[in-house]
Amino acid sequence: MTQVVRQRRLYEKQVLVIWVLKGFCAMALGAAALLFVAWVRIEGTRLGYDIALLYEQKQQLKDQKRLLLLEIHTRKRPAHLYPLLQKRLGLTSPALGQIQLKKN
């Protein structure tokens, strides 16, 4: 074999190795892209479930707030307070002579 033929075969082998390496790199890049796409979809699904859970918790908190506000308003009503004041503090309605008006 002549020197030119050897160099030509060596060059062809190098080109083949380069093409094989390029193919492996392309496959690795494609696999990485597929993994990334799968990860994004899984994360999107997980976040969707998290959002649904948070929405449900928000609704529960709104309902609880509504009930607590109702309880506050119920306890502030004079019809609720008057018996408590009579029982705990012994307060009664004033007699006729106990009310004094202040003059300016």
Backbone atoms as SQL, in Angstrom:
CREATE TABLE atoms (id INTEGER PRIMARY KEY, chain TEXT, resi INTEGER, resn TEXT, atom TEXT, x REAL, y REAL, z REAL);
INSERT INTO atoms VALUES
  (1, 'A', 1, 'MET', 'N', 0.845, -1.177, 0.000),
  (2, 'A', 1, 'MET', 'CA', 0.000, 0.000, 0.000),
  (3, 'A', 1, 'MET', 'C', 0.884, 1.232, 0.000),
  (4, 'A', 2, 'THR', 'N', 0.401, 2.148, -0.669),
  (5, 'A', 2, 'THR', 'CA', 1.177, 3.361, -0.742),
  (6, 'A', 2, 'THR', 'C', 0.816, 4.268, 0.421),
  (7, 'A', 3, 'GLN', 'N', 1.606, 5.221, 0.606),
  (8, 'A', 3, 'GLN', 'CA', 1.412, 6.197, 1.680),
  (9, 'A', 3, 'GLN', 'C', 0.097, 6.945, 1.502),
  (10, 'A', 4, 'VAL', 'N', -0.289, 7.246, 0.317),
  (11, 'A', 4, 'VAL', 'CA', -1.520, 7.983, 0.029),
  (12, 'A', 4, 'VAL', 'C', -2.738, 7.149, 0.399),
  (13, 'A', 5, 'VAL', 'N', -2.691, 5.861, 0.095),
  (14, 'A', 5, 'VAL', 'CA', -3.809, 4.974, 0.395),
  (15, 'A', 5, 'VAL', 'C', -3.973, 4.842, 1.905),
  (16, 'A', 6, 'ARG', 'N', -2.847, 4.686, 2.621),
  (17, 'A', 6, 'ARG', 'CA', -2.903, 4.590, 4.089),
  (18, 'A', 6, 'ARG', 'C', -3.491, 5.856, 4.698),
  (19, 'A', 7, 'GLN', 'N', -3.051, 6.965, 4.209),
  (20, 'A', 7, 'GLN', 'CA', -3.574, 8.241, 4.724),
  (21, 'A', 7, 'GLN', 'C', -5.064, 8.379, 4.422),
  (22, 'A', 8, 'ARG', 'N', -5.446, 7.913, 3.248),
  (23, 'A', 8, 'ARG', 'CA', -6.856, 7.978, 2.851),
  (24, 'A', 8, 'ARG', 'C', -7.699, 7.094, 3.771),
  (25, 'A', 9, 'ARG', 'N', -7.255, 5.880, 4.063),
  (26, 'A', 9, 'ARG', 'CA', -7.980, 4.980, 4.958),
  (27, 'A', 9, 'ARG', 'C', -8.028, 5.543, 6.385),
  (28, 'A', 10, 'LEU', 'N', -6.918, 6.094, 6.834),
  (29, 'A', 10, 'LEU', 'CA', -6.876, 6.703, 8.157),
  (30, 'A', 10, 'LEU', 'C', -7.861, 7.861, 8.222),
  (31, 'A', 11, 'TYR', 'N', -7.894, 8.666, 7.185),
  (32, 'A', 11, 'TYR', 'CA', -8.824, 9.790, 7.119),
  (33, 'A', 11, 'TYR', 'C', -10.273, 9.294, 7.152),
  (34, 'A', 12, 'GLU', 'N', -10.572, 8.232, 6.402),
  (35, 'A', 12, 'GLU', 'CA', -11.925, 7.672, 6.378),
  (36, 'A', 12, 'GLU', 'C', -12.319, 7.131, 7.746),
  (37, 'A', 13, 'LYS', 'N', -11.374, 6.488, 8.444),
  (38, 'A', 13, 'LYS', 'CA', -11.642, 5.997, 9.791),
  (39, 'A', 13, 'LYS', 'C', -11.929, 7.168, 10.742),
  (40, 'A', 14, 'GLN', 'N', -11.162, 8.208, 10.624),
  (41, 'A', 14, 'GLN', 'CA', -11.353, 9.389, 11.478),
  (42, 'A', 14, 'GLN', 'C', -12.718, 10.016, 11.199),
  (43, 'A', 15, 'VAL', 'N', -13.082, 10.102, 9.938),
  (44, 'A', 15, 'VAL', 'CA', -14.384, 10.653, 9.575),
  (45, 'A', 15, 'VAL', 'C', -15.493, 9.784, 10.139),
  (46, 'A', 16, 'LEU', 'N', -15.316, 8.454, 10.039),
  (47, 'A', 16, 'LEU', 'CA', -16.313, 7.527, 10.575),
  (48, 'A', 16, 'LEU', 'C', -16.449, 7.687, 12.094),
  (49, 'A', 17, 'VAL', 'N', -15.327, 7.793, 12.773),
  (50, 'A', 17, 'VAL', 'CA', -15.357, 7.982, 14.234),
  (51, 'A', 17, 'VAL', 'C', -16.050, 9.297, 14.571),
  (52, 'A', 18, 'ILE', 'N', -15.760, 10.319, 13.839),
  (53, 'A', 18, 'ILE', 'CA', -16.405, 11.619, 14.086),
  (54, 'A', 18, 'ILE', 'C', -17.907, 11.512, 13.891),
  (55, 'A', 19, 'TRP', 'N', -18.338, 10.829, 12.813),
  (56, 'A', 19, 'TRP', 'CA', -19.778, 10.675, 12.558),
  (57, 'A', 19, 'TRP', 'C', -20.447, 9.840, 13.645),
  (58, 'A', 20, 'VAL', 'N', -19.765, 8.810, 14.114),
  (59, 'A', 20, 'VAL', 'CA', -20.311, 7.984, 15.194),
  (60, 'A', 20, 'VAL', 'C', -20.444, 8.824, 16.465),
  (61, 'A', 21, 'LEU', 'N', -19.414, 9.598, 16.770),
  (62, 'A', 21, 'LEU', 'CA', -19.472, 10.465, 17.957),
  (63, 'A', 21, 'LEU', 'C', -20.580, 11.509, 17.833),
  (64, 'A', 22, 'LYS', 'N', -20.724, 12.056, 16.650),
  (65, 'A', 22, 'LYS', 'CA', -21.806, 13.017, 16.426),
  (66, 'A', 22, 'LYS', 'C', -23.164, 12.347, 16.621),
  (67, 'A', 23, 'GLY', 'N', -23.291, 11.115, 16.146),
  (68, 'A', 23, 'GLY', 'CA', -24.538, 10.371, 16.320),
  (69, 'A', 23, 'GLY', 'C', -24.844, 10.122, 17.787),
  (70, 'A', 24, 'PHE', 'N', -23.823, 9.700, 18.547),
  (71, 'A', 24, 'PHE', 'CA', -24.025, 9.481, 19.980),
  (72, 'A', 24, 'PHE', 'C', -24.390, 10.781, 20.683),
  (73, 'A', 25, 'CYS', 'N', -23.724, 11.866, 20.312),
  (74, 'A', 25, 'CYS', 'CA', -24.047, 13.169, 20.922),
  (75, 'A', 25, 'CYS', 'C', -25.483, 13.572, 20.594),
  (76, 'A', 26, 'ALA', 'N', -25.890, 13.354, 19.368),
  (77, 'A', 26, 'ALA', 'CA', -27.258, 13.697, 18.968),
  (78, 'A', 26, 'ALA', 'C', -28.267, 12.852, 19.739),
  (79, 'A', 27, 'MET', 'N', -27.966, 11.554, 19.889),
  (80, 'A', 27, 'MET', 'CA', -28.878, 10.690, 20.649),
  (81, 'A', 27, 'MET', 'C', -28.918, 11.102, 22.114),
  (82, 'A', 28, 'ALA', 'N', -27.767, 11.427, 22.679),
  (83, 'A', 28, 'ALA', 'CA', -27.736, 11.858, 24.077),
  (84, 'A', 28, 'ALA', 'C', -28.505, 13.163, 24.256),
  (85, 'A', 29, 'LEU', 'N', -28.333, 14.075, 23.320),
  (86, 'A', 29, 'LEU', 'CA', -29.057, 15.337, 23.385),
  (87, 'A', 29, 'LEU', 'C', -30.561, 15.111, 23.236),
  (88, 'A', 30, 'GLY', 'N', -30.934, 14.225, 22.345),
  (89, 'A', 30, 'GLY', 'CA', -32.352, 13.893, 22.171),
  (90, 'A', 30, 'GLY', 'C', -32.926, 13.244, 23.415),
  (91, 'A', 31, 'ALA', 'N', -32.176, 12.325, 24.015),
  (92, 'A', 31, 'ALA', 'CA', -32.641, 11.683, 25.245),
  (93, 'A', 31, 'ALA', 'C', -32.780, 12.707, 26.359),
  (94, 'A', 32, 'ALA', 'N', -31.826, 13.617, 26.464),
  (95, 'A', 32, 'ALA', 'CA', -31.902, 14.668, 27.486),
  (96, 'A', 32, 'ALA', 'C', -33.123, 15.560, 27.254),
  (97, 'A', 33, 'ALA', 'N', -33.398, 15.867, 25.998),
  (98, 'A', 33, 'ALA', 'CA', -34.568, 16.687, 25.680),
  (99, 'A', 33, 'ALA', 'C', -35.857, 15.957, 26.047),
  (100, 'A', 34, 'LEU', 'N', -35.921, 14.660, 25.743),
  (101, 'A', 34, 'LEU', 'CA', -37.113, 13.883, 26.110),
  (102, 'A', 34, 'LEU', 'C', -37.289, 13.816, 27.619),
  (103, 'A', 35, 'LEU', 'N', -36.200, 13.621, 28.348),
  (104, 'A', 35, 'LEU', 'CA', -36.280, 13.613, 29.814),
  (105, 'A', 35, 'LEU', 'C', -36.749, 14.963, 30.347),
  (106, 'A', 36, 'PHE', 'N', -36.255, 16.028, 29.737),
  (107, 'A', 36, 'PHE', 'CA', -36.666, 17.354, 30.167),
  (108, 'A', 36, 'PHE', 'C', -38.154, 17.572, 29.921),
  (109, 'A', 37, 'VAL', 'N', -38.630, 17.166, 28.765),
  (110, 'A', 37, 'VAL', 'CA', -40.051, 17.315, 28.440),
  (111, 'A', 37, 'VAL', 'C', -40.898, 16.492, 29.402),
  (112, 'A', 38, 'ALA', 'N', -40.461, 15.276, 29.706),
  (113, 'A', 38, 'ALA', 'CA', -41.205, 14.438, 30.653),
  (114, 'A', 38, 'ALA', 'C', -41.226, 15.080, 32.032),
  (115, 'A', 39, 'TRP', 'N', -40.087, 15.621, 32.463),
  (116, 'A', 39, 'TRP', 'CA', -40.011, 16.282, 33.772),
  (117, 'A', 39, 'TRP', 'C', -40.950, 17.488, 33.821),
  (118, 'A', 40, 'VAL', 'N', -40.963, 18.279, 32.753),
  (119, 'A', 40, 'VAL', 'CA', -41.834, 19.457, 32.716),
  (120, 'A', 40, 'VAL', 'C', -43.297, 19.043, 32.817),
  (121, 'A', 41, 'ARG', 'N', -43.681, 18.000, 32.115),
  (122, 'A', 41, 'ARG', 'CA', -45.080, 17.538, 32.165),
  (123, 'A', 41, 'ARG', 'C', -45.438, 17.015, 33.552),
  (124, 'A', 42, 'ILE', 'N', -44.531, 16.271, 34.155),
  (125, 'A', 42, 'ILE', 'CA', -44.786, 15.738, 35.500),
  (126, 'A', 42, 'ILE', 'C', -44.906, 16.886, 36.499),
  (127, 'A', 43, 'GLU', 'N', -44.015, 17.845, 36.410),
  (128, 'A', 43, 'GLU', 'CA', -44.073, 18.996, 37.314),
  (129, 'A', 43, 'GLU', 'C', -45.355, 19.799, 37.093),
  (130, 'A', 44, 'GLY', 'N', -45.766, 19.939, 35.841),
  (131, 'A', 44, 'GLY', 'CA', -47.013, 20.657, 35.550),
  (132, 'A', 44, 'GLY', 'C', -48.204, 19.959, 36.173),
  (133, 'A', 45, 'THR', 'N', -48.221, 18.645, 36.082),
  (134, 'A', 45, 'THR', 'CA', -49.311, 17.873, 36.687),
  (135, 'A', 45, 'THR', 'C', -49.285, 18.011, 38.204),
  (136, 'A', 46, 'ARG', 'N', -48.090, 17.910, 38.792),
  (137, 'A', 46, 'ARG', 'CA', -47.958, 18.034, 40.247),
  (138, 'A', 46, 'ARG', 'C', -48.402, 19.421, 40.721),
  (139, 'A', 47, 'LEU', 'N', -47.992, 20.427, 39.995),
  (140, 'A', 47, 'LEU', 'CA', -48.393, 21.789, 40.364),
  (141, 'A', 47, 'LEU', 'C', -49.896, 21.977, 40.212),
  (142, 'A', 48, 'GLY', 'N', -50.485, 21.336, 39.220),
  (143, 'A', 48, 'GLY', 'CA', -51.940, 21.395, 39.063),
  (144, 'A', 48, 'GLY', 'C', -52.650, 20.815, 40.280),
  (145, 'A', 49, 'TYR', 'N', -52.157, 19.675, 40.775),
  (146, 'A', 49, 'TYR', 'CA', -52.735, 19.088, 41.983),
  (147, 'A', 49, 'TYR', 'C', -52.531, 19.995, 43.188),
  (148, 'A', 50, 'ASP', 'N', -51.343, 20.607, 43.283),
  (149, 'A', 50, 'ASP', 'CA', -51.081, 21.532, 44.397),
  (150, 'A', 50, 'ASP', 'C', -52.029, 22.724, 44.348),
  (151, 'A', 51, 'ILE', 'N', -52.262, 23.249, 43.163),
  (152, 'A', 51, 'ILE', 'CA', -53.172, 24.389, 43.012),
  (153, 'A', 51, 'ILE', 'C', -54.588, 23.991, 43.414),
  (154, 'A', 52, 'ALA', 'N', -55.021, 22.817, 43.004),
  (155, 'A', 52, 'ALA', 'CA', -56.358, 22.346, 43.375),
  (156, 'A', 52, 'ALA', 'C', -56.479, 22.195, 44.884),
  (157, 'A', 53, 'LEU', 'N', -55.434, 21.664, 45.518),
  (158, 'A', 53, 'LEU', 'CA', -55.443, 21.501, 46.974),
  (159, 'A', 53, 'LEU', 'C', -55.493, 22.862, 47.665),
  (160, 'A', 54, 'LEU', 'N', -54.703, 23.803, 47.184),
  (161, 'A', 54, 'LEU', 'CA', -54.698, 25.140, 47.772),
  (162, 'A', 54, 'LEU', 'C', -56.043, 25.843, 47.582),
  (163, 'A', 55, 'TYR', 'N', -56.667, 25.636, 46.431),
  (164, 'A', 55, 'TYR', 'CA', -57.977, 26.222, 46.199),
  (165, 'A', 55, 'TYR', 'C', -58.992, 25.655, 47.184),
  (166, 'A', 56, 'GLU', 'N', -58.916, 24.343, 47.417),
  (167, 'A', 56, 'GLU', 'CA', -59.829, 23.718, 48.379),
  (168, 'A', 56, 'GLU', 'C', -59.591, 24.254, 49.794),
  (169, 'A', 57, 'GLN', 'N', -58.325, 24.420, 50.163),
  (170, 'A', 57, 'GLN', 'CA', -58.006, 24.986, 51.476),
  (171, 'A', 57, 'GLN', 'C', -58.511, 26.419, 51.585),
  (172, 'A', 58, 'LYS', 'N', -58.385, 27.174, 50.503),
  (173, 'A', 58, 'LYS', 'CA', -58.873, 28.554, 50.497),
  (174, 'A', 58, 'LYS', 'C', -60.378, 28.587, 50.740),
  (175, 'A', 59, 'GLN', 'N', -61.103, 27.686, 50.067),
  (176, 'A', 59, 'GLN', 'CA', -62.552, 27.627, 50.250),
  (177, 'A', 59, 'GLN', 'C', -62.901, 27.265, 51.696),
  (178, 'A', 60, 'GLN', 'N', -62.169, 26.312, 52.279),
  (179, 'A', 60, 'GLN', 'CA', -62.415, 25.925, 53.665),
  (180, 'A', 60, 'GLN', 'C', -62.156, 27.095, 54.612),
  (181, 'A', 61, 'LEU', 'N', -61.081, 27.841, 54.349),
  (182, 'A', 61, 'LEU', 'CA', -60.770, 29.002, 55.195),
  (183, 'A', 61, 'LEU', 'C', -61.829, 30.097, 55.047),
  (184, 'A', 62, 'LYS', 'N', -62.338, 30.288, 53.832),
  (185, 'A', 62, 'LYS', 'CA', -63.415, 31.262, 53.642),
  (186, 'A', 62, 'LYS', 'C', -64.655, 30.862, 54.423),
  (187, 'A', 63, 'ASP', 'N', -64.992, 29.569, 54.381),
  (188, 'A', 63, 'ASP', 'CA', -66.149, 29.088, 55.133),
  (189, 'A', 63, 'ASP', 'C', -65.935, 29.258, 56.632),
  (190, 'A', 64, 'GLN', 'N', -64.735, 28.956, 57.094),
  (191, 'A', 64, 'GLN', 'CA', -64.425, 29.105, 58.515),
  (192, 'A', 64, 'GLN', 'C', -64.496, 30.580, 58.923),
  (193, 'A', 65, 'LYS', 'N', -63.997, 31.461, 58.082),
  (194, 'A', 65, 'LYS', 'CA', -64.055, 32.895, 58.371),
  (195, 'A', 65, 'LYS', 'C', -65.505, 33.358, 58.464),
  (196, 'A', 66, 'ARG', 'N', -66.329, 32.885, 57.539),
  (197, 'A', 66, 'ARG', 'CA', -67.739, 33.258, 57.561),
  (198, 'A', 66, 'ARG', 'C', -68.402, 32.808, 58.856),
  (199, 'A', 67, 'LEU', 'N', -68.107, 31.586, 59.276),
  (200, 'A', 67, 'LEU', 'CA', -68.689, 31.073, 60.518),
  (201, 'A', 67, 'LEU', 'C', -68.188, 31.844, 61.734),
  (202, 'A', 68, 'LEU', 'N', -66.912, 32.192, 61.737),
  (203, 'A', 68, 'LEU', 'CA', -66.364, 32.952, 62.863),
  (204, 'A', 68, 'LEU', 'C', -66.952, 34.356, 62.928),
  (205, 'A', 69, 'LEU', 'N', -67.118, 34.995, 61.784),
  (206, 'A', 69, 'LEU', 'CA', -67.743, 36.326, 61.779),
  (207, 'A', 69, 'LEU', 'C', -69.182, 36.251, 62.274),
  (208, 'A', 70, 'LEU', 'N', -69.881, 35.206, 61.864),
  (209, 'A', 70, 'LEU', 'CA', -71.245, 35.007, 62.343),
  (210, 'A', 70, 'LEU', 'C', -71.264, 34.834, 63.856),
  (211, 'A', 71, 'GLU', 'N', -70.305, 34.067, 64.363),
  (212, 'A', 71, 'GLU', 'CA', -70.227, 33.874, 65.816),
  (213, 'A', 71, 'GLU', 'C', -69.915, 35.186, 66.535),
  (214, 'A', 72, 'ILE', 'N', -69.009, 35.977, 65.976),
  (215, 'A', 72, 'ILE', 'CA', -68.687, 37.279, 66.591),
  (216, 'A', 72, 'ILE', 'C', -69.925, 38.161, 66.643),
  (217, 'A', 73, 'HIS', 'N', -70.642, 38.250, 65.539),
  (218, 'A', 73, 'HIS', 'CA', -71.837, 39.099, 65.501),
  (219, 'A', 73, 'HIS', 'C', -72.913, 38.573, 66.441),
  (220, 'A', 74, 'THR', 'N', -73.019, 37.258, 66.554),
  (221, 'A', 74, 'THR', 'CA', -74.004, 36.679, 67.471),
  (222, 'A', 74, 'THR', 'C', -73.648, 37.014, 68.914),
  (223, 'A', 75, 'ARG', 'N', -72.384, 36.925, 69.257),
  (224, 'A', 75, 'ARG', 'CA', -71.969, 37.187, 70.640),
  (225, 'A', 75, 'ARG', 'C', -71.999, 38.668, 70.991),
  (226, 'A', 76, 'LYS', 'N', -71.956, 39.532, 70.027),
  (227, 'A', 76, 'LYS', 'CA', -72.015, 40.975, 70.296),
  (228, 'A', 76, 'LYS', 'C', -73.446, 41.486, 70.423),
  (229, 'A', 77, 'ARG', 'N', -74.415, 40.674, 70.071),
  (230, 'A', 77, 'ARG', 'CA', -75.814, 41.108, 70.146),
  (231, 'A', 77, 'ARG', 'C', -76.210, 41.352, 71.603),
  (232, 'A', 78, 'PRO', 'N', -76.961, 42.416, 71.857),
  (233, 'A', 78, 'PRO', 'CA', -77.390, 42.690, 73.231),
  (234, 'A', 78, 'PRO', 'C', -78.195, 41.537, 73.833),
  (235, 'A', 79, 'ALA', 'N', -78.969, 40.838, 73.027),
  (236, 'A', 79, 'ALA', 'CA', -79.761, 39.726, 73.547),
  (237, 'A', 79, 'ALA', 'C', -78.852, 38.617, 74.083),
  (238, 'A', 80, 'HIS', 'N', -77.652, 38.521, 73.564),
  (239, 'A', 80, 'HIS', 'CA', -76.696, 37.523, 74.051),
  (240, 'A', 80, 'HIS', 'C', -75.898, 38.078, 75.236),
  (241, 'A', 81, 'LEU', 'N', -75.539, 39.352, 75.174),
  (242, 'A', 81, 'LEU', 'CA', -74.696, 39.946, 76.210),
  (243, 'A', 81, 'LEU', 'C', -75.439, 40.193, 77.520),
  (244, 'A', 82, 'TYR', 'N', -76.694, 40.602, 77.446),
  (245, 'A', 82, 'TYR', 'CA', -77.420, 40.991, 78.654),
  (246, 'A', 82, 'TYR', 'C', -77.502, 39.857, 79.681),
  (247, 'A', 83, 'PRO', 'N', -77.866, 38.634, 79.304),
  (248, 'A', 83, 'PRO', 'CA', -77.878, 37.552, 80.307),
  (249, 'A', 83, 'PRO', 'C', -76.485, 37.248, 80.876),
  (250, 'A', 84, 'LEU', 'N', -75.455, 37.359, 80.069),
  (251, 'A', 84, 'LEU', 'CA', -74.100, 37.130, 80.570),
  (252, 'A', 84, 'LEU', 'C', -73.702, 38.197, 81.590),
  (253, 'A', 85, 'LEU', 'N', -74.037, 39.439, 81.293),
  (254, 'A', 85, 'LEU', 'CA', -73.710, 40.529, 82.219),
  (255, 'A', 85, 'LEU', 'C', -74.493, 40.384, 83.524),
  (256, 'A', 86, 'GLN', 'N', -75.726, 39.965, 83.451),
  (257, 'A', 86, 'GLN', 'CA', -76.518, 39.761, 84.659),
  (258, 'A', 86, 'GLN', 'C', -75.918, 38.641, 85.501),
  (259, 'A', 87, 'LYS', 'N', -75.518, 37.562, 84.862),
  (260, 'A', 87, 'LYS', 'CA', -75.015, 36.397, 85.582),
  (261, 'A', 87, 'LYS', 'C', -73.627, 36.651, 86.160),
  (262, 'A', 88, 'ARG', 'N', -72.701, 37.161, 85.363),
  (263, 'A', 88, 'ARG', 'CA', -71.307, 37.305, 85.787),
  (264, 'A', 88, 'ARG', 'C', -71.073, 38.536, 86.651),
  (265, 'A', 89, 'LEU', 'N', -71.678, 39.652, 86.273),
  (266, 'A', 89, 'LEU', 'CA', -71.405, 40.904, 86.979),
  (267, 'A', 89, 'LEU', 'C', -72.553, 41.351, 87.873),
  (268, 'A', 90, 'GLY', 'N', -73.647, 40.684, 87.802),
  (269, 'A', 90, 'GLY', 'CA', -74.792, 41.055, 88.616),
  (270, 'A', 90, 'GLY', 'C', -75.448, 42.356, 88.169),
  (271, 'A', 91, 'LEU', 'N', -75.288, 42.718, 86.931),
  (272, 'A', 91, 'LEU', 'CA', -75.887, 43.956, 86.431),
  (273, 'A', 91, 'LEU', 'C', -77.391, 43.769, 86.256),
  (274, 'A', 92, 'THR', 'N', -78.127, 44.823, 86.602),
  (275, 'A', 92, 'THR', 'CA', -79.578, 44.820, 86.417),
  (276, 'A', 92, 'THR', 'C', -79.970, 46.106, 85.729),
  (277, 'A', 93, 'SER', 'N', -81.196, 46.171, 85.323),
  (278, 'A', 93, 'SER', 'CA', -81.689, 47.405, 84.722),
  (279, 'A', 93, 'SER', 'C', -81.796, 48.458, 85.818),
  (280, 'A', 94, 'PRO', 'N', -81.496, 49.714, 85.503),
  (281, 'A', 94, 'PRO', 'CA', -81.555, 50.761, 86.523),
  (282, 'A', 94, 'PRO', 'C', -83.013, 51.040, 86.957),
  (283, 'A', 95, 'ALA', 'N', -83.142, 51.361, 88.218),
  (284, 'A', 95, 'ALA', 'CA', -84.458, 51.750, 88.734),
  (285, 'A', 95, 'ALA', 'C', -84.753, 53.169, 88.270),
  (286, 'A', 96, 'LEU', 'N', -85.985, 53.616, 88.510),
  (287, 'A', 96, 'LEU', 'CA', -86.385, 54.934, 88.005),
  (288, 'A', 96, 'LEU', 'C', -85.524, 56.060, 88.550),
  (289, 'A', 97, 'GLY', 'N', -85.147, 56.039, 89.792),
  (290, 'A', 97, 'GLY', 'CA', -84.400, 57.153, 90.377),
  (291, 'A', 97, 'GLY', 'C', -82.908, 57.061, 90.172),
  (292, 'A', 98, 'GLN', 'N', -82.424, 56.021, 89.588),
  (293, 'A', 98, 'GLN', 'CA', -80.977, 55.844, 89.434),
  (294, 'A', 98, 'GLN', 'C', -80.410, 56.542, 88.200),
  (295, 'A', 99, 'ILE', 'N', -81.196, 56.940, 87.282),
  (296, 'A', 99, 'ILE', 'CA', -80.703, 57.579, 86.055),
  (297, 'A', 99, 'ILE', 'C', -80.646, 59.072, 86.291),
  (298, 'A', 100, 'GLN', 'N', -79.484, 59.658, 86.089),
  (299, 'A', 100, 'GLN', 'CA', -79.300, 61.096, 86.242),
  (300, 'A', 100, 'GLN', 'C', -78.802, 61.666, 84.925),
  (301, 'A', 101, 'LEU', 'N', -79.388, 62.733, 84.522),
  (302, 'A', 101, 'LEU', 'CA', -78.982, 63.389, 83.284),
  (303, 'A', 101, 'LEU', 'C', -77.979, 64.479, 83.607),
  (304, 'A', 102, 'LYS', 'N', -76.942, 64.563, 82.848),
  (305, 'A', 102, 'LYS', 'CA', -75.916, 65.578, 83.065),
  (306, 'A', 102, 'LYS', 'C', -76.303, 66.829, 82.304),
  (307, 'A', 103, 'LYS', 'N', -76.198, 67.944, 82.999),
  (308, 'A', 103, 'LYS', 'CA', -76.511, 69.233, 82.356),
  (309, 'A', 103, 'LYS', 'C', -75.228, 69.901, 81.963),
  (310, 'A', 104, 'ASN', 'N', -75.227, 70.531, 80.816),
  (311, 'A', 104, 'ASN', 'CA', -74.033, 71.239, 80.331),
  (312, 'A', 104, 'ASN', 'C', -73.904, 72.575, 80.922);
